[in-house]
């Protein structure tokens, strides 16, 4: 997907999907949600690449897990 669409469009698609990706699930199993697209999008310097709607969705996906960003 990254090769086809580029990194930022792929990240936006993963964040806005209705269900977490298989990569998100695997990182949850490994207790490494700090490496998810959602977590990275909320950090500087990448935060500026995303809309407020996308950042809100990223926070909502991580919120139930109580990940500290």
PEHUVEN-V53883 format. One record per residue. RES is the residue in one letter. OMEGA is omega as a letter, one per 20 degrees, with the letter a starting at -180 (none if undefined). D_FIRST is the distance of its C-alpha to the first C-alpha in Angstrom with 1 decimal. Layout:
RES | OMEGA | D_FIRST
RES | OMEGA | D_FIRST
This chain:
X | r | 0.0
X | r | 3.8
X | a | 5.4
X | a | 5.1
X | a | 5.9
X | a | 7.3
X | a | 8.4
X | r | 10.7
X | r | 9.2
X | r | 6.5
X | r | 9.7
X | r | 11.7
X | r | 9.9
X | r | 10.3
X | a | 13.8
X | r | 14.8
X | a | 14.0
X | r | 17.3
X | r | 16.8
X | r | 15.6
X | r | 12.6
X | r | 13.6
X | r | 13.0
X | a | 15.4
X | r | 17.8
X | r | 17.9
X | r | 18.6
X | r | 21.2
X | a | 22.8
X | a | 23.0
X | a | 24.4
X | r | 21.9
X | r | 20.6
X | r | 21.3
X | a | 18.0
X | r | 15.9
X | a | 13.7
X | a | 16.6
X | a | 19.3
X | a | 17.9
X | a | 17.5
X | a | 21.2
X | r | 22.4
X | j | 23.7
X | a | 22.4
X | a | 19.0
X | a | 20.8
X | a | 21.7
X | a | 18.2
X | r | 18.2
X | r | 20.6
X | r | 23.3
X | r | 21.9
X | r | 18.6
X | r | 20.7
X | r | 23.0
X | r | 20.4
X | r | 19.2
X | a | 22.9
X | r | 23.6
X | a | 21.0
X | a | 22.6
X | a | 26.2
X | a | 27.3
X | r | 26.6
X | r | 28.6
X | r | 26.4
X | r | 28.1
X | none | 26.1
